[in-house]
Amino acid sequence: MKISPVAILVPVLLAVAAAGILVNWFGHAGSATLGFDVRTPLDHGRGGSQSVEQTPDQLIRGSGRPAALAGSWPQFRGPRRDNLAVSDAPLLKAWPPVGLKVLWRTAVGEGHAGAAIHKGRVYLADYDPEANGTTIRCLSLDDAGELWRYTYAVRVKRNHGMSRTVPAVTDDYVVAIGPLCHIRCLKADSGELVWKMDMVRRFGAIVPPWYTGQCPLIDGDRAILAPGGQPFMMAVELATGNVAWQVPNPGGWKMTHSSIMPAEFGGVRQYVYCGSRGVIGVAADDGRVLWRWDDWRIAIATSPSPLVVGSDRLLFTGDYKAGSQMVRVSQRGETFEVAELWRRKWKEFSCKHHTPVADGGRLYAVLPDGHLACTDLNGNRLWLSPSSLNSGWAPYMFINGVLYVLDDEHGELVMAEVGQGGYKELARAKVLSGHDSWAPMAFADGRLIVRDLTEMVCLDLRAE
């Protein structure tokens, strides 16, 4: 049978038209016009960051003045990286009907980067889309007046926000990691450059799927960083930028969204990090590998950091149905051994991307469904909050033994009394009007700093 050219051409044209409609649909599936929020990462690959080693950086000084306050929240999760804050000044036990006192509000670039506080200054790793640059900002804790901002050019596309990391600060230096693995060490008071690094170009780092989530650790006179390339981890002198020691990476482990946590096991100070293929513990003095644990890995993304529990335990947790695992790290002569104590499924005890808190012999975590869960150190659930607190993405911390958690869905700050007996909500106040309130909180001098996707707020928790 002879088939006419028209009979062949018409189906082909219809197929092409249908394909065009599908391409147009999927090409706009994540746009605001259709209201979708497709949570897939950008593919950066090796060398995916734009080099800024030869790009002139810019320091702009402002008219702000530091507050005359001595409190400090100098890094991710506070001075000890445990998210346990202490206030010498009495705090409000109940909140006024009109809500909490807001000391200041300031606009920030899209992202989830939390603040560090030191010597009356607030430090923020921000992103400025107009300048196409990562910006390290220094603000007054009094009124958010800008003391200085330091910007370097690097193009970053929206990837569920741009900024994610919390700077680390001392009396002399501030260290910040940008979304594409660029590092800047600046003078803390003036913002002047001390040194800079591109971990992708120099060390072969691969930018994690949702940009860099690793928050730098400052220990003494060194910054502790995990490029996840060659080397896997390293100590960098703050004053010079010289690498003091480095950990080789023969297994090709990659950087995750997790951060390095300090610990002490068997009297030996260590740094613990969750890499792409497991967990590693290295000696703080010279970087020698003390132990490795291949039994904890999350294929898609590791976001929570390892939690030090007591003198010999570590808790690992994460999303994507990973659940949680508690291990014991023990010393046997000159070596260390790691052994599993218990595991729990993700619905029983886990976190999306924030790290749980250990306090009073109990573990606390906001589950992926938004409920607050409390277990003992053996993983036995003690109680579950009666209602969902947030979407499971929002932060939480303890101040003087009282829980503060941010309801991500409504921008409400919740204060609750928790312990062996259960959960008792004490107060609730709307403090943010936006969404995606995912950034870690910071507390110092009776002031709590929280943020959503585009605004940062400083709240006064002090009792008058």
C-alpha positions as MATLAB code, in Angstrom:
seq = 'MKISPVAILVPVLLAVAAAGILVNWFGHAGSATLGFDVRTPLDHGRGGSQSVEQTPDQLIRGSGRPAALAGSWPQFRGPRRDNLAVSDAPLLKAWPPVGLKVLWRTAVGEGHAGAAIHKGRVYLADYDPEANGTTIRCLSLDDAGELWRYTYAVRVKRNHGMSRTVPAVTDDYVVAIGPLCHIRCLKADSGELVWKMDMVRRFGAIVPPWYTGQCPLIDGDRAILAPGGQPFMMAVELATGNVAWQVPNPGGWKMTHSSIMPAEFGGVRQYVYCGSRGVIGVAADDGRVLWRWDDWRIAIATSPSPLVVGSDRLLFTGDYKAGSQMVRVSQRGETFEVAELWRRKWKEFSCKHHTPVADGGRLYAVLPDGHLACTDLNGNRLWLSPSSLNSGWAPYMFINGVLYVLDDEHGELVMAEVGQGGYKELARAKVLSGHDSWAPMAFADGRLIVRDLTEMVCLDLRAE';
ca = [
       0.000    0.000    0.000;
       1.343    3.407   -0.951;
       1.285    6.063    1.808;
       0.967    9.685    0.743;
       3.500   12.313    1.972;
       0.669   14.201    3.684;
      -0.271   11.171    5.763;
       3.332   10.967    7.003;
       3.836   14.704    7.529;
       0.723   15.420    9.636;
       1.565   13.022   12.538;
       5.151   14.267   12.569;
       4.016   17.898   12.849;
       1.576   17.019   15.620;
       4.316   15.186   17.545;
       6.670   18.171   17.227;
       3.942   20.524   18.447;
       3.180   18.302   21.448;
       6.865   18.111   22.319;
       7.075   21.890   22.178;
       4.162   22.205   24.595;
       5.821   19.764   27.018;
       9.146   21.573   26.809;
       7.436   24.888   27.469;
       5.526   23.385   30.415;
       8.493   21.780   32.111;
      10.705   24.733   31.328;
       8.373   26.928   33.406;
       7.379   24.367   36.026;
       9.420   26.060   38.737;
       8.434   29.625   37.937;
       6.440   31.864   40.222;
       3.750   32.325   37.558;
       2.656   28.697   37.865;
       3.174   28.587   41.628;
       5.390   25.494   41.674;
       8.389   25.014   43.970;
      10.477   22.270   42.432;
      13.130   21.339   44.993;
      15.875   20.198   42.659;
      19.437   21.497   42.851;
      21.479   23.215   40.197;
      24.281   21.126   38.722;
      27.580   22.875   39.410;
      30.039   20.041   38.857;
      33.763   20.324   39.334;
      35.016   23.794   38.594;
      31.446   25.092   38.523;
      32.231   28.248   40.477;
      33.346   31.419   38.800;
      36.938   32.247   39.708;
      37.265   35.387   41.775;
      40.939   35.071   42.672;
      41.797   37.800   40.150;
      38.565   39.796   40.514;
      38.923   43.042   42.466;
      37.036   42.948   45.741;
      35.279   46.005   47.108;
      35.142   47.294   50.678;
      32.569   49.976   51.459;
      32.542   51.629   54.858;
      29.303   52.746   56.471;
      28.298   55.109   59.251;
      27.167   52.454   61.735;
      28.708   52.110   65.183;
      29.123   48.902   67.209;
      26.927   48.480   70.266;
      28.581   48.791   73.669;
      27.804   45.141   74.453;
      30.089   42.256   75.338;
      27.930   39.231   74.488;
      29.027   36.827   71.767;
      27.483   34.245   69.452;
      30.628   33.968   67.347;
      29.758   31.130   64.989;
      27.273   28.506   63.850;
      25.297   27.214   66.869;
      27.102   29.505   69.301;
      30.363   29.466   71.272;
      30.377   25.665   71.783;
      28.404   24.765   68.650;
      25.712   23.159   70.809;
      22.874   25.700   70.339;
      22.638   26.173   74.122;
      22.635   29.855   75.092;
      22.985   31.425   78.518;
      21.708   34.850   79.508;
      22.951   36.615   82.626;
      20.170   39.174   82.298;
      16.633   38.018   83.175;
      14.441   37.242   80.172;
      10.725   37.587   79.596;
       8.707   34.685   80.974;
       5.562   35.846   79.222;
       5.211   38.025   76.159;
       3.157   41.227   75.951;
      -0.176   41.069   74.091;
       1.243   43.504   71.523;
       4.067   41.070   70.798;
       7.809   41.117   71.287;
       9.762   44.340   71.035;
      11.527   44.598   67.694;
      14.817   46.485   67.980;
      15.392   46.569   64.226;
      14.568   45.048   60.878;
      16.771   45.015   57.802;
      16.439   43.697   54.269;
      18.771   40.861   53.254;
      19.463   39.028   50.024;
      17.503   35.859   49.328;
      18.869   33.048   51.423;
      19.106   31.222   54.712;
      22.390   32.510   56.162;
      22.305   33.116   59.909;
      24.123   35.790   61.884;
      27.199   35.749   64.093;
      27.462   38.282   66.945;
      30.614   39.611   68.585;
      31.603   42.816   70.408;
      28.385   44.652   69.552;
      28.609   43.718   65.861;
      26.471   41.434   63.700;
      28.199   39.569   60.855;
      26.286   38.175   57.894;
      27.344   36.301   54.736;
      24.846   37.812   52.286;
      24.323   37.937   48.527;
      23.736   41.156   46.569;
      21.985   40.381   43.250;
      22.448   43.948   41.977;
      26.212   43.690   42.392;
      26.263   40.019   41.347;
      28.390   39.402   44.366;
      28.699   37.675   47.701;
      28.700   40.292   50.437;
      30.028   40.017   53.964;
      28.216   42.596   56.079;
      29.033   44.028   59.506;
      26.085   45.665   61.273;
      25.517   47.331   64.615;
      23.719   45.162   67.154;
      21.994   48.341   68.354;
      20.206   49.407   65.179;
      21.545   47.416   62.178;
      23.544   50.425   61.010;
      26.139   49.132   58.564;
      29.754   49.523   59.671;
      31.125   48.032   56.461;
      30.387   45.619   53.645;
      32.855   43.581   51.651;
      31.744   42.344   48.216;
      33.370   40.093   45.639;
      31.932   39.346   42.212;
      30.501   35.882   41.666;
      27.312   35.099   39.781;
      24.881   32.912   41.697;
      21.516   31.768   40.391;
      18.478   31.259   42.591;
      18.728   27.810   44.084;
      16.150   28.022   46.884;
      18.021   31.080   48.109;
      21.643   32.042   47.565;
      23.362   32.425   50.946;
      23.449   29.617   53.527;
      26.429   29.849   55.863;
      27.155   31.523   59.207;
      30.491   33.379   59.526;
      32.944   32.637   62.331;
      34.456   35.604   64.174;
      37.104   36.388   66.791;
      38.354   39.669   68.228;
      40.627   40.035   65.203;
      39.202   38.067   62.272;
      35.988   37.023   60.548;
      35.902   34.083   58.135;
      32.999   33.499   55.738;
      32.303   30.909   53.030;
      30.270   31.958   49.994;
      27.704   29.820   48.157;
      30.250   28.594   45.582;
      33.026   27.667   48.049;
      34.902   30.983   48.054;
      36.457   31.960   51.385;
      37.292   35.399   52.709;
      39.171   36.146   55.927;
      38.766   39.796   56.911;
      39.741   42.001   59.815;
      36.763   41.891   62.136;
      36.720   45.583   62.989;
      37.483   47.163   59.610;
      36.560   44.557   56.971;
      40.003   44.742   55.344;
      41.099   41.621   53.471;
      43.554   39.286   55.194;
      43.419   36.379   52.720;
      41.091   34.635   50.275;
      40.684   31.176   48.744;
      38.683   29.488   45.999;
      38.249   25.917   47.234;
      37.027   24.710   43.833;
      39.987   25.915   41.776;
      42.678   25.452   44.395;
      41.597   22.203   46.056;
      39.213   20.564   43.587;
      36.131   20.999   45.772;
      32.742   20.272   44.233;
      29.962   22.695   45.127;
      27.176   20.773   46.949;
      23.779   20.499   45.219;
      22.149   23.402   47.074;
      25.298   25.527   47.393;
      27.758   25.549   50.261;
      26.119   24.918   53.624;
      29.366   24.391   55.546;
      29.901   26.998   58.252;
      33.577   27.679   59.028;
      34.996   26.654   62.391;
      37.582   28.848   64.127;
      39.627   27.054   66.777;
      42.361   29.144   68.374;
      44.395   30.837   65.657;
      43.196   28.567   62.844;
      40.181   28.160   60.593;
      39.144   24.518   60.139;
      37.653   23.813   56.714;
      36.583   20.777   54.661;
      37.054   21.317   50.910;
      36.202   17.687   50.223;
      38.812   17.619   47.477;
      42.577   17.444   47.925;
      42.778   17.859   50.861;
      39.582   16.554   52.412;
      40.010   18.730   55.521;
      42.567   21.370   56.476;
      43.606   23.888   59.114;
      44.427   27.387   57.856;
      46.298   30.013   59.868;
      44.060   33.028   60.370;
      46.883   35.556   60.255;
      48.494   34.326   57.023;
      46.156   31.979   55.119;
      48.867   29.309   55.154;
      47.714   25.692   55.430;
      48.995   24.346   58.760;
      47.965   20.739   58.137;
      45.800   18.837   55.704;
      44.020   15.495   55.538;
      44.462   13.535   52.276;
      41.423   12.199   50.465;
      42.311    8.949   48.688;
      38.689    7.778   48.704;
      37.400   10.827   46.863;
      34.927   11.853   49.573;
      33.076   15.063   48.700;
      31.905   18.079   50.646;
      28.365   17.967   52.047;
      26.077   20.675   53.462;
      27.197   19.652   56.965;
      29.677   21.568   59.157;
      32.746   20.442   61.093;
      32.124   19.882   64.809;
      34.794   19.913   67.549;
      34.795   17.045   70.047;
      36.976   15.451   72.691;
      37.108   11.675   72.969;
      39.582    9.847   75.176;
      41.186   13.154   76.120;
      42.049   13.878   72.475;
      40.578   16.986   70.838;
      39.137   16.116   67.437;
      37.242   17.508   64.473;
      34.330   15.435   63.176;
      32.816   15.845   59.712;
      30.146   14.036   57.698;
      31.463   13.604   54.168;
      29.694   12.132   51.176;
      30.813    8.572   51.958;
      30.919    8.522   55.732;
      32.161   10.298   58.846;
      35.737   11.078   59.791;
      37.451   12.144   63.021;
      40.863   13.848   62.871;
      43.238   15.091   65.552;
      43.011   18.817   66.161;
      46.756   19.276   66.632;
      48.062   17.851   63.370;
      45.119   16.515   61.321;
      46.045   12.838   61.559;
      43.067   10.567   60.913;
      41.944    8.961   64.174;
      38.937    7.051   62.898;
      36.442    6.782   60.063;
      32.888    5.482   59.989;
      31.517    4.346   56.641;
      28.137    3.271   57.972;
      26.529    6.748   57.906;
      25.931    8.347   54.539;
      22.986   10.005   52.791;
      22.933    9.652   49.020;
      21.095   12.873   48.161;
      22.289   15.444   50.708;
      23.705   15.483   54.233;
      22.664   18.703   55.955;
      22.644   18.297   59.765;
      26.038   18.280   61.443;
      27.205   15.523   63.807;
      26.029   16.172   67.373;
      28.434   15.518   70.232;
      26.553   13.829   73.079;
      28.398   13.507   76.377;
      31.989   12.335   76.507;
      31.895    9.445   74.065;
      28.880    9.640   71.748;
      27.940   11.120   68.389;
      24.487   11.436   66.852;
      24.012   11.518   63.073;
      20.704   12.423   61.475;
      19.257   13.627   58.191;
      16.393   13.801   55.753;
      15.498   11.599   52.772;
      14.301    8.885   55.185;
      17.801    8.475   56.613;
      16.591    8.580   60.223;
      19.187    8.795   63.000;
      22.118    6.810   64.308;
      23.916    7.046   67.659;
      27.496    5.737   67.894;
      30.087    5.457   70.630;
      33.674    6.574   70.012;
      36.084    4.784   72.343;
      39.846    4.647   72.625;
      41.748    1.363   72.504;
      45.382    2.104   73.206;
      46.583    4.380   70.417;
      43.545    3.812   68.227;
      39.865    4.719   68.306;
      36.916    2.466   67.640;
      33.387    3.414   66.563;
      30.366    1.233   67.295;
      26.652    1.702   66.679;
      24.465    2.004   69.769;
      21.072    2.470   68.107;
      19.207    3.565   64.993;
      15.795    5.155   64.584;
      13.608    5.558   61.508;
      13.020    9.036   60.131;
       9.464    9.240   61.494;
      10.721    8.405   64.995;
      13.635   10.813   65.267;
      15.318   12.866   62.535;
      15.816   16.393   61.205;
      15.596   17.852   57.722;
      18.659   20.100   57.856;
      19.041   21.539   61.360;
      21.150   19.713   63.914;
      19.366   18.319   67.010;
      20.041   19.699   70.489;
      21.182   17.671   73.511;
      20.237   19.080   76.920;
      19.696   17.541   80.348;
      20.240   13.974   79.183;
      17.653   14.318   76.424;
      17.690   14.804   72.665;
      15.398   17.237   70.855;
      14.601   17.430   67.153;
      11.907   18.923   64.950;
      10.760   16.050   62.756;
      10.157   16.451   59.008;
       6.417   16.705   59.729;
       7.031   19.661   62.089;
       6.433   17.962   65.452;
       9.008   18.360   68.185;
      10.285   14.981   69.398;
      12.147   14.250   72.628;
      14.066   11.048   73.336;
      16.425    9.850   76.019;
      20.029    9.111   75.152;
      19.094    5.528   74.299;
      16.732    6.699   71.582;
      13.538    5.932   73.506;
      10.874    8.493   72.741;
       9.702   10.393   75.807;
       7.099   12.585   74.131;
       5.951   14.325   70.969;
       4.620   17.891   70.837;
       0.810   17.931   70.605;
       0.779   19.905   67.377;
       3.113   20.650   64.508;
       5.377   23.619   65.235;
       6.494   24.335   61.685;
       7.246   22.748   58.352;
      10.294   20.957   59.702;
      12.729   23.390   58.077;
      12.801   26.085   60.760;
      15.398   26.506   63.528;
      15.276   25.959   67.279;
      17.572   26.570   70.254;
      17.649   26.670   74.062;
      18.206   29.810   76.134;
      18.558   29.251   79.887;
      16.938   25.852   79.438;
      13.865   27.239   77.639;
      13.124   26.191   74.060;
      12.709   28.793   71.313;
      11.513   27.524   67.957;
      10.465   29.392   64.832;
       7.195   28.381   63.202;
       8.186   28.526   59.558;
       4.655   28.452   58.197;
       3.429   31.533   60.088;
       6.612   33.435   61.018;
       5.845   32.924   64.711;
       8.402   32.537   67.472;
       7.328   29.972   70.049;
       8.666   29.773   73.613;
       8.126   26.449   75.371;
       9.030   24.680   78.569;
      10.290   21.189   77.825;
      11.832   18.367   79.791;
      11.194   14.868   81.041;
       7.527   15.620   81.592;
       6.666   16.889   78.143;
       6.045   20.036   76.142;
       4.311   23.156   77.477;
       3.942   26.192   75.255;
       4.536   29.432   77.156;
       4.187   32.104   74.498;
       3.837   32.680   70.775;
       4.335   35.865   68.736;
       4.452   36.689   65.038;
       7.869   38.163   64.277;
       8.298   37.626   60.515;
       5.926   38.267   57.659;
       7.714   36.327   54.936;
       8.444   32.649   54.410;
      11.335   30.164   54.425;
      12.493   31.098   57.938;
      15.194   28.441   57.870;
      18.332   30.245   59.057;
      19.974   29.337   62.378;
      19.116   31.807   65.141;
      21.682   33.832   67.069;
      21.473   35.125   70.663;
      23.592   37.553   72.703;
      22.954   40.281   75.291;
      19.258   39.428   75.536;
      18.785   39.895   71.800;
      17.589   37.172   69.445;
      18.255   37.478   65.705;
      16.011   35.567   63.279;
      15.348   35.870   59.567;
      13.200   34.658   56.706;
      14.098   34.589   53.010;
      14.487   38.380   52.631;
      14.386   40.043   56.071;
      16.402   39.854   59.294;
      14.912   40.898   62.646;
      16.451   41.560   66.061;
      14.095   40.856   68.990;
      14.450   42.050   72.584;
      13.862   39.145   75.000;
      14.991   41.020   78.121;
      12.636   41.493   81.041;
      12.284   45.176   81.881;
];
